[in-house]
Amino acid sequence: MVEFDHKPLEHDAGFDGPLRRRSCTDVPCLVIFLVFVVCWIGLGIYALSSGNVKTLLAPTDSEGRRCGLDSEVSNKPYLFFFDLTKCDIDRKRCDTPQVCLEKCPDRNWRFNRSDALDYTRERIICRPGVDVTNKNTNEIENLINVTACAPMYFKGKSIVHRCFPLDLGTDFIDDVLLVKLKKSEAIIKSLAYVQGVFDKVKSSYGAVLGIICGGAVMCIVYMLLLRWIALPVVCVTIFAVCALLVLLACLSYQAYAQTSSALWLLAMILIICIVGIIVLVTLCSWQRIYLACQLIKEASKAIMSVLSSIFFPILPWLFHIALLVYFFHIIFLLMSIKKTTFAVEQSPNGFPDSCQCSGNVNYTLGGACDPKTFDSQCKENGEICISRVCRLQSVTTPAGIIWAYFIHIIGGLWLGLFISAVGDMTLAATFATWYWTLNKSDVTFFTVTLGFWRTVRYHLGTVAFGSFLITICRFFRLVMEYLESMSESQSTGGCAACIRCFIPCLLALLERFVKFMTGNAYIICAIYGKGLCDSAGEALSLIMRNILRTSILNKIVSWVLLGGKVLVTCMMVAIAWCHYRNQDDQFWWAPTLLVGLGTFLVASVFFSVHSMAVDTIFLCFLEDSEKNDGSEEKPYFMTRPLAKLLNKK
């Protein structure tokens, strides 16, 4: 029988030293990380000074003015297309004049020579600078022929600040024109659908956040229950997850019966398959599930002893949110940095070219031009030129911005993984302190603060090194996935398809292995204060000596904790489903999906505490088993339940 000697930790010479006496690790990696972060912040400062996020949504007229932003059109936020039939969706280009308006047209109109002149002058839409106040019908028709004015327009709706017609089934246009306009109807409906989803999310974000916060409270309650009744909670969790999934399958079938959509049928079949897998895994692994529940119970004791560890993940989570906001803000700023090109174009229909430019300005057809200079220096019959125009040709991204994207993505990945690694090592240090304390009641509430201080004071270099390795693996995965998506239409051979499938899978396995090794290395580093390479080597050696026990237990524990996350997520999704489904809104699924994603992320943050506690305690147990024998000279640090559970009697 093991003798558990509860003498104070400071009298023990076996493990008190490694937890306290340590020095800085992997300092060169920390220096490289800090230099990179400084450069990354410098890139962000450049983006903040050169970009403007508003320009991404603000449309640009034919003369390069940003509707609603530039001074000339600050009160005209909506873009109007003269002729939608000239828009080529594949080329993402509209070869038709585009002007900024104060509001989208609220009626249908088409030029007709028989209409009253005042009626036509009041309703016609023309390019800036074109004045029809003193024009007769023939002159207005000439302006329309040279695309200085629009021949017609439809009652429209603003979609991302672009004016699109609400209904193309009008009776005042001929069939040929209607067929051309119908080609644009698909993209118009798609944009309108996206706008509807955006409006629904915008109007319901408060309720979404409330439901997600309710999921966070459920996670805390769930973790508290695991402290006392781990096995019953896990059994109820498995049953509840299966019941909720069956309910979702029934709801999917009802939706399929109402809409006959194959998507709902596919969702129902997928959910039923997941339920079957859960039942089979539970039946085949019941003994191991019992063992995992007891280990989770021991981990819950450690968490309850250091209650602040439950709430500590909120801190890195807040840092992650701030990082995501900054990351995407800089991405949008970089996307907004564009280079515009303009060229002189001849107006159609053979209108006499009498445009003359004064001074040293000499614009030729097809040559580059500046819109402001052209409008101010080039006149025709004392008015703005209509026989030729300076029109926007292209909006391109500067070459250097591509490299800025790469640097920014690597910086965002590295810093995000760095924050996660700091949290993991802090928790590892916290639970390692709990384990290597003979009298567990001596562990204080603020042990997590001590673990955080050790991490920041001594091991940021190790954290930077480990997060960098994962960053490289993940970045290459993203690059390979991007290249694969670009080359799918070009390579159709079987060999090329195999290579495209094999390389991402290989990189995914490599990333999982690196994450597994760095995670265990953080635990060893938290115990002994060694560098990443030494800690990873020792962790790998320890795991390989106990490979069967480690692999089985880790997988079952991960599976049990996943059941808890799925339970909380499914319950919140069911609440959101019932809340939004009764609103008779076709976009009800958007906030429901956000609730599911948000709740799962929040649950992952809280359950990561349990996962790290289990991993740390189990690795400490393996180390304890090899370093000590239970004698008075070398007593075990494990608790009696843990010793009985893992056959150290």
Order of alpha helices (4+ residues) and beta strands (2+ residues): alpha-alpha-alpha-beta-beta-beta-beta-beta-alpha-alpha-beta-beta-beta-alpha-alpha-alpha-alpha-alpha-alpha-alpha-beta-beta-alpha-beta-beta-beta-alpha-alpha-alpha-alpha-alpha-alpha-alpha-alpha
